[in-house]
Amino acid sequence: MRWGGPVRESVEEAKYISAYENHARSVLGYALRRTPSPADAADVVAETMLIAWRRLDAMPDEPETVLWLYGVARNVIANSDRTRRRLGRLADKLRSQLDEALEDPPVPDPALAAQITAAMRSLTAVEHEVLTLTATEQLSPAQISVVLDMKQNTVRTHLHRARNKLRSTLAADAADDSSRRSKRRTVAGHERAERTALRFHRTQGVQ
């Protein structure tokens, strides 16, 4: 029984068919003992036989054909192992980067957080997106224009407006907060003065 169905008979094709029919199962067994799964072994056989077809001129005649196929399969497995290790290192690196990126950010001062939230809500949807792409994705206006399908000058205009709105909102909140702190300091000063006066009167025996 031939694997792969009917093909045109020729000298080269006959050589390949003979190698496939006589040795594909042996190559599969070789691969199964050296790969982590049957699917990986099947991939090795497929790649080995593809290389054999492409390099028919280099494939020796019997009885050395199977030995040559083992050598090809060995190289295929080695290349696969190197690729798997590279992918593993890449996966580890990406996993580490994701872990760092997904770490809980430091919690800002509640008052500052409220100011920032209010400032961001003052932006339009486009201004918010442009500012986010600039600050978070570190994109330039030229790159943002590609993402949003927008002219660079328009991107710069939205970015300028967004920054001005943020500055204005945060500055106003900061001024209000400074005023509140000033009032609290004044009240606290009055309370300390009253306590000092009461202590003074008690030490002097004043009723």
Secondary structure, 3 states (H helix, E strand, C coil): CCCCCCCCCCHHHHHHHHHHHHHHHHHHHHHHCCCCCHHHHHHHHHHHHHHHHHCCCCCCCCCCHHHHHHHHHHHHHHHHHHHHHHHHHHHHHHHHHHHHHCCCCCCCCHHHHHHHHHHHHCCCHHHHHHHHHHHCCCCCHHHHHHHHCCCHHHHHHHHHHHHHHHHHHHHHHHHHHHHHHHHHHHHHHHHHHHHHHHHHHHHCCCC
